Amino acid sequence: MSNTPLTRFQAAMAAMATGDEQQLAEFYSEETTYWDPLSGSITGLDVVPYLAGIGRQLEGITVQVESVMEDGRSACIEWVQRSRTSQGAHSLRGSTFVTVRHGIITRQHDYFDYRASRRG
């Protein structure tokens, strides 16, 4: 698999959808800094159980890339995440700034407004 920022992000999100912490740990390290509006800042491998928990809470998670701008190390990615819960299907739009070094995500900052997610 390619180690571009986009492909590593996509693979990490596919691992998140499984809820498998061991699989997710392949994408992050003690150097990782993570941020999103729900969790705030998370550092190091603490991001792994956080993201795996999302995968265990939501069913059928997919992350569809809408647009991307990347160079060799970093990317800005617009995406739509779709999932299901007992309350029905959900759609969440967001963007991520990601930096990768040697195949490891060292920075991932996700921006979204979960309150604005749509059902359906």
C-alpha positions in Angstrom: 0.0 0.0 0.0 1.2 3.5 -0.8 2.3 5.8 2.1 0.8 9.0 0.7 -1.1 11.1 3.2 -4.4 10.3 1.5 -3.9 6.5 1.3 -2.8 6.3 4.9 -5.8 8.4 6.1 -8.2 6.2 4.1 -6.6 3.0 5.5 -6.7 4.4 9.0 -10.4 5.3 8.6 -11.1 1.8 7.3 -9.4 0.4 10.4 -11.4 2.7 12.6 -14.6 1.3 11.1 -13.7 -2.2 12.3 -13.1 -1.0 15.9 -9.9 -3.1 16.0 -7.3 -1.3 18.1 -4.5 -3.6 16.9 -5.2 -2.7 13.3 -5.5 1.0 14.1 -2.2 1.0 15.9 -0.4 0.4 12.6 -1.2 4.0 11.6 -0.3 6.0 14.7 2.7 6.3 17.1 3.8 8.1 20.3 4.6 11.1 18.0 1.0 11.5 16.9 -1.1 14.6 17.7 -4.8 14.3 17.1 -7.6 16.8 17.5 -11.3 16.9 16.8 -14.2 19.0 18.1 -15.5 16.2 20.3 -12.3 14.9 21.9 -10.1 17.9 21.8 -6.4 17.1 21.8 -5.2 13.6 22.1 -1.5 12.7 21.9 0.4 9.5 21.2 -1.2 6.2 21.0 -4.2 7.4 23.1 -5.8 8.2 19.8 -6.1 4.4 19.0 -8.8 3.5 21.6 -10.6 6.8 20.9 -11.0 6.0 17.2 -11.6 2.3 17.8 -14.5 3.3 20.1 -16.1 5.3 17.3 -15.9 2.1 15.1 -17.5 0.1 17.9 -20.2 2.6 18.5 -21.3 3.2 14.9 -22.2 0.6 12.3 -21.3 0.5 8.6 -18.9 3.4 8.7 -17.6 4.6 5.4 -15.6 7.7 4.7 -15.9 9.0 1.1 -13.3 11.5 0.0 -14.9 14.6 -1.7 -11.6 16.5 -2.5 -8.0 16.4 -1.6 -4.9 18.6 -1.8 -1.7 16.9 -0.9 2.0 17.1 -1.2 4.5 14.4 -0.3 3.9 14.7 3.5 0.6 16.5 4.2 -2.9 16.6 2.9 -6.2 18.5 3.4 -9.1 16.1 2.8 -12.8 16.9 2.6 -14.9 13.9 3.3 -18.4 12.6 4.1 -18.7 9.9 6.8 -21.8 7.7 6.6 -22.8 5.4 9.4 -25.8 3.8 11.2 -26.9 3.6 14.8 -30.1 2.3 16.4 -31.6 5.7 15.5 -31.0 5.3 11.8 -28.5 6.3 9.1 -26.3 9.4 9.6 -24.2 11.6 7.3 -21.4 13.8 8.6 -19.3 16.3 6.4 -15.9 17.3 7.6 -12.3 17.9 6.7 -9.0 16.6 7.9 -5.5 18.0 7.9 -3.1 15.0 8.0 0.7 14.7 8.0 2.5 11.4 7.5 6.1 10.4 8.1 7.4 7.0 7.1 3.9 5.7 6.8 2.8 6.9 10.3 0.2 9.6 10.8 2.0 12.1 13.0 -0.7 14.8 12.8 -4.5 14.4 12.3 -6.8 17.3 12.9 -10.4 16.6 12.1 -13.0 19.4 11.7 -16.7 18.8 11.7 -19.9 19.9 13.4 -21.5 16.7 14.7 -24.6 18.6 15.6 -25.1 19.3 11.9 -25.0 15.6 10.9 -27.9 14.5 8.9 -30.0 11.4 9.2 -30.6 9.5 6.0 
